[in-house]
Amino acid sequence: MKLRRFVLPTLVGAAAYFAVFGGEYSLLDLWRLQRQHERELAELQRLQDSLAVLRARVDSLESDPALLERLARERYGLIRDGERLYLFAEGSDSTAERRGRAEPARTAGAQ
């Protein structure tokens, strides 16, 4: 009788300990996996939002020639036939004032 009082609670305690802390899928592992799953879902949502923005940009570039021309001019310096492109060097105003003279602007004509 005394042995049964000692063995049964010990076995139940060992089984509970093994269920919480031991084994391949312990309760702690399940909690950790649940948190990782939530982080992955948040990352997936962020990437889907980013993809939607990029798809909208692709759609606007494919359907709006004015936007495409503006980007070609601003980013790549493209010009139409007969136009001239002038590039002005950006100088520091404080440097020019210290020297006591204005630095000449550089221009480049391209066609």
N, C-alpha and C positions, 0 to 999 in steps of 0.2 A: 504494500500500500504506500509506504514512504517512497519507494522507488518510483512508483507511478506518478506521485505528486511532483517529483523532481524531474523526471524524464519528459513528461508531456509538456510542461511549460518551456523546458529547454528546447525541445524539438520545434514547438511553435515559435519561439523566439528566434531560433536559428533559421527557420523557414522565412520568417518576416525579414530578418536581416539580409538573407540571400535575395529575397524579392526586391528589396530596396537598393542594396549596394552591390550585389554580386550578379554573376551571370553575364551573358552577352548583351542583353537588353535590360539593364537595370532601370529603375525609376529615374535615377539621376541622368542616365543616358537619354532616356525619353524626353526629359525636360530640356536637356541641352539640344537635342534634335529639333524639338518644337521651336525653340528660340532661333535656331539656325534656319528653319523653314520660314519663319516669319521674316527674317532678314532677307532671305532669298526672294520671297514674294515682294517685298518692298523694292528690292533692286530690279526685279522683273517689271514692276509697274513703272519705275523711273526710266528704264530702257524703252518700254513701250511708248511712254510719253515723248521721249526723245525721238523715237522712230516716227511718230506721228508728225512731229515738227519738221523732220527732214523730208518726209514724203510730201508735206504741204509745200515745202520750199522747192522740191523737184517739180511738183505740179505747176507752181507759179513760174518757174524758169522755162518750162516747156510751153506754157500757154501765153506768156506775156513777153512779147519781143522788146518792149521798151525797158523792162527790167533787165533782160538779158544784155541789151546794149549798154545800159548804165553800168552794170557790173563789169563788162568787157572794157569799158573806158576807164573806170575807176581802178580796178585791180591790175589790169594788164597794160594800160596805157594805149589801147588800140584807138585808131582814128580812122575816119572815112577818107576816101580818095579826095584830094584837094584841100584837106585840112592840115593845119600845122599844130604841132604839139610843143608847148613851151613849158619847160620844167624850171622852177625857181628853187634854188637852194635855200633851206631854212637856216638862218644864222641866229646866233644868240644876240639879242639887243644889248645886253650888258657888256659883251665882249667888244662889240663895235664902239660903244660909248667910251670904254676904257682906252681904246686905241686912238680915239679922237677922230675917227673917220668912219664913214659908212662903207660897209663891204659891198662890192658890186654883186648884183644878182646874176646868176648863171642861167643862160637860156640854151636850149637845144632845139633846133628845128628838125623835125622828122617827117618824112613823107613816105 
